[in-house]
Amino acid sequence: MAQQRGVNGLRFNQDQSCFCCAMETGVRIFNIEPLMEKGHLDQEQVGSVGQVEMLHRCNLLALVGGGSNPKFSDISVLIWDDSRDGKDKLVLEFTFTKPVLSVRLRSEKIVIALKNRIYVYSFPDNPTKLFEFDTRDNPKGLCDLCPSLEKQLLLFPGHKCGSLQLVDLCNAKPGSSSAPFTINAHQSELGCLAVNQQGTLVASASRKGTLIRLFDTQTREQLVELRRGTDPATLYCINFSHDSSFLCSSSDKGTVHIFALKDTKLNRRSAGLCGWNISQICLHTRRKL
């Protein structure tokens, strides 16, 4: 039987210089510029993988089992240290009673999202639980973590339908029930969210997937509303460019939309939608940007 090579998940590292793929055949890591494979973990080592997260360009990877032939459980996050000799490269394990839906890393923290809870631990030395936040049902494990040294913003769904919660982990006291501040972003359930590299902007979309809204993290005010399209779509991701000049979104429509945030004259108006700026790339074609 032919071996499946499907991709179960894909994540950029913190400075967007690499990305890693969680696959049916293990894990593959790629450098972006120039585009080339940097390394891989094969199926014999890690089985099929549902999620993988890199820490910058270092030797540590966070793995969650998944796919058709997992070696590890989906209720555990395993930390793989590729610099260790021999086969004993699993150095840490975080185990829960429910499936892990997403993982985010910083140099000194790991964030793990379950369906109704977000956990924050110190990392990687002597991991200790620092925070625990309840959320409304979050079946996609939506959360994002700002990599900035100045701001350690954690973004996740609030208790109210369509709301965002932001926590500054720098100022929150470990072990306390520090209350996140809330942004009422949408009237329907959240479908996607992101925070920029600097921790100054957050973006979100509802499950309808037609509008993306940007908010200032200091004032909590809405700055702009971007229209992805008129037909409902399932958004797979929203992502800011490194300097926040651009925002992109991908969806089940087979397209990637790119919005210029600083120089809006670069945007192309979508026919019939007065006032909404949009640029679109179809995934089945090749265009040089």
C-alpha atoms as a printed R data frame, in Angstrom:
    type eleno elety resid chain resno       x      y       z
1   ATOM     1    CA   MET     A     1   0.000  0.000   0.000
2   ATOM     2    CA   ALA     A     2   1.322  3.432  -0.884
3   ATOM     3    CA   GLN     A     3   2.377  5.504   2.108
4   ATOM     4    CA   GLN     A     4   0.185  8.513   2.829
5   ATOM     5    CA   ARG     A     5   2.002 11.847   2.707
6   ATOM     6    CA   GLY     A     6  -0.793 14.147   3.833
7   ATOM     7    CA   VAL     A     7  -0.120 17.331   5.804
8   ATOM     8    CA   ASN     A     8  -2.038 17.489   9.101
9   ATOM     9    CA   GLY     A     9  -0.759 20.878  10.240
10  ATOM    10    CA   LEU     A    10   1.683 23.659   9.363
11  ATOM    11    CA   ARG     A    11   3.240 26.339  11.565
12  ATOM    12    CA   PHE     A    12   5.747 29.150  11.087
13  ATOM    13    CA   ASN     A    13   8.425 29.701  13.709
14  ATOM    14    CA   GLN     A    14   8.412 32.896  15.775
15  ATOM    15    CA   ASP     A    15  10.356 35.103  13.329
16  ATOM    16    CA   GLN     A    16   8.764 33.543  10.214
17  ATOM    17    CA   SER     A    17  12.111 32.349   8.871
18  ATOM    18    CA   CYS     A    18  11.098 28.664   8.921
19  ATOM    19    CA   PHE     A    19   7.992 26.534   8.886
20  ATOM    20    CA   CYS     A    20   7.314 23.002  10.054
21  ATOM    21    CA   CYS     A    21   4.816 20.453   8.748
22  ATOM    22    CA   ALA     A    22   3.041 17.839  10.866
23  ATOM    23    CA   MET     A    23   2.531 14.956   8.454
24  ATOM    24    CA   GLU     A    24   1.292 11.399   8.139
25  ATOM    25    CA   THR     A    25   4.944 10.499   7.569
26  ATOM    26    CA   GLY     A    26   6.359 12.456  10.526
27  ATOM    27    CA   VAL     A    27   7.695 16.021  10.580
28  ATOM    28    CA   ARG     A    28   9.443 18.126   7.938
29  ATOM    29    CA   ILE     A    29  11.118 21.497   8.585
30  ATOM    30    CA   PHE     A    30  11.798 24.046   5.854
31  ATOM    31    CA   ASN     A    31  13.818 27.235   5.610
32  ATOM    32    CA   ILE     A    32  11.849 29.975   3.828
33  ATOM    33    CA   GLU     A    33  14.514 32.066   2.092
34  ATOM    34    CA   PRO     A    34  15.965 30.253   0.286
35  ATOM    35    CA   LEU     A    35  13.230 27.611   0.326
36  ATOM    36    CA   MET     A    36  14.872 24.330   1.291
37  ATOM    37    CA   GLU     A    37  14.326 21.452   3.672
38  ATOM    38    CA   LYS     A    38  16.324 21.794   6.894
39  ATOM    39    CA   GLY     A    39  15.422 18.554   8.599
40  ATOM    40    CA   HIS     A    40  12.851 15.867   9.214
41  ATOM    41    CA   LEU     A    41  11.653 13.278  11.699
42  ATOM    42    CA   ASP     A    42  10.452 10.103  10.016
43  ATOM    43    CA   GLN     A    43   7.460  7.949  10.852
44  ATOM    44    CA   GLU     A    44   9.577  5.354  12.658
45  ATOM    45    CA   GLN     A    45  10.727  8.039  15.072
46  ATOM    46    CA   VAL     A    46   7.491  9.913  15.789
47  ATOM    47    CA   GLY     A    47   4.643  8.189  13.917
48  ATOM    48    CA   SER     A    48   2.044 10.347  12.215
49  ATOM    49    CA   VAL     A    49   1.897 13.801  13.813
50  ATOM    50    CA   GLY     A    50  -1.153 16.027  14.260
51  ATOM    51    CA   GLN     A    51   0.613 19.184  15.437
52  ATOM    52    CA   VAL     A    52   4.158 20.509  15.573
53  ATOM    53    CA   GLU     A    53   5.547 23.801  16.876
54  ATOM    54    CA   MET     A    54   9.093 25.141  16.503
55  ATOM    55    CA   LEU     A    55  11.013 27.321  18.940
56  ATOM    56    CA   HIS     A    56  12.836 29.894  16.781
57  ATOM    57    CA   ARG     A    57  15.555 27.938  14.934
58  ATOM    58    CA   CYS     A    58  16.729 25.858  17.873
59  ATOM    59    CA   ASN     A    59  16.703 22.117  18.515
60  ATOM    60    CA   LEU     A    60  13.388 21.959  20.419
61  ATOM    61    CA   LEU     A    61  10.076 20.891  18.859
62  ATOM    62    CA   ALA     A    62   6.664 20.430  20.480
63  ATOM    63    CA   LEU     A    63   4.790 17.406  19.073
64  ATOM    64    CA   VAL     A    64   1.213 16.152  19.421
65  ATOM    65    CA   GLY     A    65   0.224 12.785  17.989
66  ATOM    66    CA   GLY     A    66  -2.461 12.614  15.329
67  ATOM    67    CA   GLY     A    67  -3.273 11.358  11.876
68  ATOM    68    CA   SER     A    68  -3.780  7.755  10.828
69  ATOM    69    CA   ASN     A    69  -0.833  6.070  12.567
70  ATOM    70    CA   PRO     A    70   0.156  8.062  15.671
71  ATOM    71    CA   LYS     A    71   2.936  6.923  17.953
72  ATOM    72    CA   PHE     A    72   1.952  9.416  20.658
73  ATOM    73    CA   SER     A    73  -1.387 10.278  22.254
74  ATOM    74    CA   ASP     A    74  -3.353 13.388  21.307
75  ATOM    75    CA   ILE     A    75  -3.740 14.237  25.019
76  ATOM    76    CA   SER     A    76   0.001 14.831  25.425
77  ATOM    77    CA   VAL     A    77   2.496 17.443  24.271
78  ATOM    78    CA   LEU     A    78   5.973 15.975  23.838
79  ATOM    79    CA   ILE     A    79   9.129 18.083  23.647
80  ATOM    80    CA   TRP     A    80  11.677 16.664  21.220
81  ATOM    81    CA   ASP     A    81  15.323 17.729  21.583
82  ATOM    82    CA   ASP     A    82  16.998 16.987  18.277
83  ATOM    83    CA   SER     A    83  20.459 17.849  19.622
84  ATOM    84    CA   ARG     A    84  20.555 14.808  21.907
85  ATOM    85    CA   ASP     A    85  22.497 11.761  20.784
86  ATOM    86    CA   GLY     A    86  20.880  8.382  20.356
87  ATOM    87    CA   LYS     A    87  17.178  7.605  20.369
88  ATOM    88    CA   ASP     A    88  16.261  9.232  23.695
89  ATOM    89    CA   LYS     A    89  15.271 12.654  22.372
90  ATOM    90    CA   LEU     A    90  11.949 13.116  24.184
91  ATOM    91    CA   VAL     A    91  12.853 15.345  27.118
92  ATOM    92    CA   LEU     A    92   9.497 16.638  28.418
93  ATOM    93    CA   GLU     A    93   5.867 15.561  28.410
94  ATOM    94    CA   PHE     A    94   2.715 17.500  29.325
95  ATOM    95    CA   THR     A    95  -0.295 15.183  29.689
96  ATOM    96    CA   PHE     A    96  -3.952 16.139  30.077
97  ATOM    97    CA   THR     A    97  -7.317 14.381  30.289
98  ATOM    98    CA   LYS     A    98  -8.628 15.814  27.011
99  ATOM    99    CA   PRO     A    99  -7.143 16.234  23.520
100 ATOM   100    CA   VAL     A   100  -4.605 19.000  22.964
101 ATOM   101    CA   LEU     A   101  -5.889 21.292  20.205
102 ATOM   102    CA   SER     A   102  -2.982 23.718  19.809
103 ATOM   103    CA   VAL     A   103   0.461 24.564  21.193
104 ATOM   104    CA   ARG     A   104   2.398 27.846  21.161
105 ATOM   105    CA   LEU     A   105   6.013 28.411  22.258
106 ATOM   106    CA   ARG     A   106   8.151 31.290  23.473
107 ATOM   107    CA   SER     A   107  11.718 31.158  24.737
108 ATOM   108    CA   GLU     A   108  10.485 30.934  28.327
109 ATOM   109    CA   LYS     A   109   6.849 29.747  28.083
110 ATOM   110    CA   ILE     A   110   4.663 27.097  26.493
111 ATOM   111    CA   VAL     A   111   0.918 27.603  25.947
112 ATOM   112    CA   ILE     A   112  -1.383 24.610  25.500
113 ATOM   113    CA   ALA     A   113  -5.027 24.922  24.447
114 ATOM   114    CA   LEU     A   114  -7.764 22.385  25.167
115 ATOM   115    CA   LYS     A   115 -11.423 22.703  24.210
116 ATOM   116    CA   ASN     A   116 -12.372 24.808  27.249
117 ATOM   117    CA   ARG     A   117  -9.062 25.737  28.862
118 ATOM   118    CA   ILE     A   118  -5.718 27.407  28.199
119 ATOM   119    CA   TYR     A   119  -2.630 26.413  30.206
120 ATOM   120    CA   VAL     A   120   0.602 28.407  30.451
121 ATOM   121    CA   TYR     A   121   3.798 26.795  31.776
122 ATOM   122    CA   SER     A   122   7.349 27.991  32.286
123 ATOM   123    CA   PHE     A   123   9.610 26.404  29.695
124 ATOM   124    CA   PRO     A   124  11.875 24.574  29.080
125 ATOM   125    CA   ASP     A   125  13.744 24.314  32.416
126 ATOM   126    CA   ASN     A   126  11.755 22.905  35.358
127 ATOM   127    CA   PRO     A   127   8.289 23.476  33.825
128 ATOM   128    CA   THR     A   128   5.781 24.941  36.269
129 ATOM   129    CA   LYS     A   129   2.161 25.841  35.634
130 ATOM   130    CA   LEU     A   130   1.918 29.636  35.708
131 ATOM   131    CA   PHE     A   131  -1.628 30.341  34.519
132 ATOM   132    CA   GLU     A   132  -4.867 28.588  33.689
133 ATOM   133    CA   PHE     A   133  -7.706 30.302  31.806
134 ATOM   134    CA   ASP     A   134 -11.208 29.011  31.149
135 ATOM   135    CA   THR     A   135 -12.753 29.676  27.726
136 ATOM   136    CA   ARG     A   136 -16.057 29.022  26.021
137 ATOM   137    CA   ASP     A   137 -16.092 25.997  23.690
138 ATOM   138    CA   ASN     A   138 -12.997 26.331  21.516
139 ATOM   139    CA   PRO     A   139 -13.040 23.252  19.235
140 ATOM   140    CA   LYS     A   140 -10.182 24.523  17.045
141 ATOM   141    CA   GLY     A   141  -7.982 25.430  20.017
142 ATOM   142    CA   LEU     A   142  -7.778 29.041  18.864
143 ATOM   143    CA   CYS     A   143  -4.996 30.981  20.600
144 ATOM   144    CA   ASP     A   144  -1.947 33.020  19.670
145 ATOM   145    CA   LEU     A   145   1.125 34.201  21.536
146 ATOM   146    CA   CYS     A   146   3.118 37.331  20.722
147 ATOM   147    CA   PRO     A   147   6.872 36.578  20.404
148 ATOM   148    CA   SER     A   148   7.992 40.134  21.270
149 ATOM   149    CA   LEU     A   149  10.439 40.564  24.147
150 ATOM   150    CA   GLU     A   150   8.582 43.706  25.247
151 ATOM   151    CA   LYS     A   151   5.077 42.234  25.182
152 ATOM   152    CA   GLN     A   152   4.020 38.714  26.064
153 ATOM   153    CA   LEU     A   153   0.420 38.963  24.881
154 ATOM   154    CA   LEU     A   154  -1.714 35.830  24.864
155 ATOM   155    CA   LEU     A   155  -4.860 35.930  22.714
156 ATOM   156    CA   PHE     A   156  -7.748 33.464  22.964
157 ATOM   157    CA   PRO     A   157 -11.582 33.330  22.775
158 ATOM   158    CA   GLY     A   158 -13.536 34.960  25.578
159 ATOM   159    CA   HIS     A   159 -16.563 33.614  27.436
160 ATOM   160    CA   LYS     A   160 -18.982 35.702  25.396
161 ATOM   161    CA   CYS     A   161 -19.816 34.605  21.852
162 ATOM   162    CA   GLY     A   162 -17.486 36.326  19.364
163 ATOM   163    CA   SER     A   163 -15.274 37.942  22.007
164 ATOM   164    CA   LEU     A   164 -11.474 37.977  22.303
165 ATOM   165    CA   GLN     A   165  -9.469 37.877  25.515
166 ATOM   166    CA   LEU     A   166  -5.990 39.353  25.860
167 ATOM   167    CA   VAL     A   167  -3.597 38.703  28.735
168 ATOM   168    CA   ASP     A   168  -0.211 40.371  29.159
169 ATOM   169    CA   LEU     A   169   1.811 37.545  30.691
170 ATOM   170    CA   CYS     A   170   4.581 40.023  31.611
171 ATOM   171    CA   ASN     A   171   2.337 41.870  34.041
172 ATOM   172    CA   ALA     A   172   0.140 39.023  35.228
173 ATOM   173    CA   LYS     A   173   1.203 37.423  38.487
174 ATOM   174    CA   PRO     A   174   1.865 33.655  38.228
175 ATOM   175    CA   GLY     A   175  -0.630 31.587  40.175
176 ATOM   176    CA   SER     A   176  -3.145 34.432  40.274
177 ATOM   177    CA   SER     A   177  -6.534 34.627  38.576
178 ATOM   178    CA   SER     A   178  -5.492 37.672  36.567
179 ATOM   179    CA   ALA     A   179  -8.504 38.825  34.563
180 ATOM   180    CA   PRO     A   180  -7.904 39.177  30.813
181 ATOM   181    CA   PHE     A   181  -9.369 42.212  29.108
182 ATOM   182    CA   THR     A   182 -12.075 41.555  26.538
183 ATOM   183    CA   ILE     A   183 -12.707 42.788  22.992
184 ATOM   184    CA   ASN     A   184 -16.202 42.219  21.612
185 ATOM   185    CA   ALA     A   185 -15.083 41.437  18.076
186 ATOM   186    CA   HIS     A   186 -17.976 39.585  16.407
187 ATOM   187    CA   GLN     A   187 -21.616 38.684  16.928
188 ATOM   188    CA   SER     A   188 -21.082 35.031  15.973
189 ATOM   189    CA   GLU     A   189 -18.514 32.440  17.058
190 ATOM   190    CA   LEU     A   190 -14.830 33.038  16.335
191 ATOM   191    CA   GLY     A   191 -13.288 31.172  13.424
192 ATOM   192    CA   CYS     A   192  -9.737 32.521  13.396
193 ATOM   193    CA   LEU     A   193  -7.466 34.926  15.310
194 ATOM   194    CA   ALA     A   194  -3.905 36.279  15.307
195 ATOM   195    CA   VAL     A   195  -1.643 38.767  17.090
196 ATOM   196    CA   ASN     A   196   1.161 40.617  15.299
197 ATOM   197    CA   GLN     A   197   4.886 40.339  16.080
198 ATOM   198    CA   GLN     A   198   4.962 43.610  18.010
199 ATOM   199    CA   GLY     A   199   1.882 42.862  20.137
200 ATOM   200    CA   THR     A   200   0.161 46.058  18.984
201 ATOM   201    CA   LEU     A   201  -2.549 44.552  16.756
202 ATOM   202    CA   VAL     A   202  -4.905 41.598  16.827
203 ATOM   203    CA   ALA     A   203  -6.989 40.270  13.948
204 ATOM   204    CA   SER     A   204 -10.025 38.030  14.074
205 ATOM   205    CA   ALA     A   205 -12.743 36.537  11.899
206 ATOM   206    CA   SER     A   206 -15.982 34.778  12.733
207 ATOM   207    CA   ARG     A   207 -16.873 31.295  11.517
208 ATOM   208    CA   LYS     A   208 -18.743 32.931   8.642
209 ATOM   209    CA   GLY     A   209 -15.336 33.951   7.298
210 ATOM   210    CA   THR     A   210 -16.379 36.982   5.255
211 ATOM   211    CA   LEU     A   211 -14.911 39.785   7.399
212 ATOM   212    CA   ILE     A   212 -11.587 40.225   9.191
213 ATOM   213    CA   ARG     A   213 -11.409 42.880  11.896
214 ATOM   214    CA   LEU     A   214  -8.287 44.515  13.313
215 ATOM   215    CA   PHE     A   215  -8.055 45.934  16.832
216 ATOM   216    CA   ASP     A   216  -5.529 48.010  18.751
217 ATOM   217    CA   THR     A   217  -4.295 46.057  21.781
218 ATOM   218    CA   GLN     A   218  -3.886 49.197  23.908
219 ATOM   219    CA   THR     A   219  -7.182 50.971  23.237
220 ATOM   220    CA   ARG     A   220  -9.139 47.806  22.270
221 ATOM   221    CA   GLU     A   221 -10.738 49.851  19.502
222 ATOM   222    CA   GLN     A   222 -11.481 48.484  16.049
223 ATOM   223    CA   LEU     A   223  -9.100 49.997  13.502
224 ATOM   224    CA   VAL     A   224 -10.311 48.524  10.230
225 ATOM   225    CA   GLU     A   225 -12.624 45.917   8.765
226 ATOM   226    CA   LEU     A   226 -11.444 43.895   5.755
227 ATOM   227    CA   ARG     A   227 -13.743 41.932   3.502
228 ATOM   228    CA   ARG     A   228 -12.422 38.557   2.394
229 ATOM   229    CA   GLY     A   229 -15.502 37.860   0.260
230 ATOM   230    CA   THR     A   230 -19.288 37.637   0.274
231 ATOM   231    CA   ASP     A   231 -19.652 33.846   0.398
232 ATOM   232    CA   PRO     A   232 -19.161 32.113   3.770
233 ATOM   233    CA   ALA     A   233 -15.810 30.337   4.083
234 ATOM   234    CA   THR     A   234 -13.859 28.398   6.680
235 ATOM   235    CA   LEU     A   235 -10.664 30.323   7.393
236 ATOM   236    CA   TYR     A   236  -7.629 28.152   8.024
237 ATOM   237    CA   CYS     A   237  -5.394 30.949   9.259
238 ATOM   238    CA   ILE     A   238  -4.800 34.680   9.565
239 ATOM   239    CA   ASN     A   239  -1.233 35.940   9.724
240 ATOM   240    CA   PHE     A   240   0.567 39.297   9.893
241 ATOM   241    CA   SER     A   241   3.779 39.935   7.979
242 ATOM   242    CA   HIS     A   242   6.844 40.442  10.164
243 ATOM   243    CA   ASP     A   243   6.540 44.254  10.120
244 ATOM   244    CA   SER     A   244   2.711 44.246  10.072
245 ATOM   245    CA   SER     A   245   2.613 45.869   6.630
246 ATOM   246    CA   PHE     A   246   0.473 43.039   5.303
247 ATOM   247    CA   LEU     A   247  -2.152 40.595   6.530
248 ATOM   248    CA   CYS     A   248  -3.016 37.334   4.801
249 ATOM   249    CA   SER     A   249  -5.780 34.785   5.202
250 ATOM   250    CA   SER     A   250  -6.332 31.351   3.688
251 ATOM   251    CA   SER     A   251  -9.589 29.432   3.457
252 ATOM   252    CA   ASP     A   252 -11.340 26.360   2.119
253 ATOM   253    CA   LYS     A   253 -12.114 28.330  -1.048
254 ATOM   254    CA   GLY     A   254  -8.621 27.500  -2.304
255 ATOM   255    CA   THR     A   255  -7.430 31.099  -2.174
256 ATOM   256    CA   VAL     A   256  -5.087 33.264  -0.137
257 ATOM   257    CA   HIS     A   257  -6.094 36.896   0.346
258 ATOM   258    CA   ILE     A   258  -3.396 39.502   1.053
259 ATOM   259    CA   PHE     A   259  -4.286 42.922   2.458
260 ATOM   260    CA   ALA     A   260  -1.937 45.917   2.605
261 ATOM   261    CA   LEU     A   261  -2.329 47.506   6.047
262 ATOM   262    CA   LYS     A   262   0.096 50.435   5.800
263 ATOM   263    CA   ASP     A   263  -0.036 51.364   2.111
264 ATOM   264    CA   THR     A   264  -3.664 50.616   1.276
265 ATOM   265    CA   LYS     A   265  -3.198 51.917  -2.285
266 ATOM   266    CA   LEU     A   266  -1.594 48.553  -3.022
267 ATOM   267    CA   ASN     A   267  -4.926 46.829  -2.520
268 ATOM   268    CA   ARG     A   268  -7.183 46.007  -5.440
269 ATOM   269    CA   ARG     A   269 -10.874 46.810  -5.102
270 ATOM   270    CA   SER     A   270 -13.155 43.830  -5.381
271 ATOM   271    CA   ALA     A   271 -15.824 44.348  -8.065
272 ATOM   272    CA   GLY     A   272 -19.220 45.280  -6.683
273 ATOM   273    CA   LEU     A   273 -17.977 45.876  -3.144
274 ATOM   274    CA   CYS     A   274 -17.546 49.618  -2.805
275 ATOM   275    CA   GLY     A   275 -15.101 50.504  -0.078
276 ATOM   276    CA   TRP     A   276 -13.653 47.035   0.562
277 ATOM   277    CA   ASN     A   277 -10.061 46.455  -0.490
278 ATOM   278    CA   ILE     A   278  -8.849 43.006  -1.369
279 ATOM   279    CA   SER     A   279  -6.103 41.147  -3.206
280 ATOM   280    CA   GLN     A   280  -6.491 37.488  -4.029
281 ATOM   281    CA   ILE     A   281  -4.205 34.663  -5.092
282 ATOM   282    CA   CYS     A   282  -5.658 31.370  -6.301
283 ATOM   283    CA   LEU     A   283  -3.711 28.393  -5.007
284 ATOM   284    CA   HIS     A   284  -4.031 26.473  -8.261
285 ATOM   285    CA   THR     A   285  -2.142 29.188 -10.166
286 ATOM   286    CA   ARG     A   286   1.376 30.574  -9.775
287 ATOM   287    CA   ARG     A   287   1.899 34.293  -9.458
288 ATOM   288    CA   LYS     A   288   5.069 36.159  -8.680
289 ATOM   289    CA   LEU     A   289   4.436 38.874  -6.081
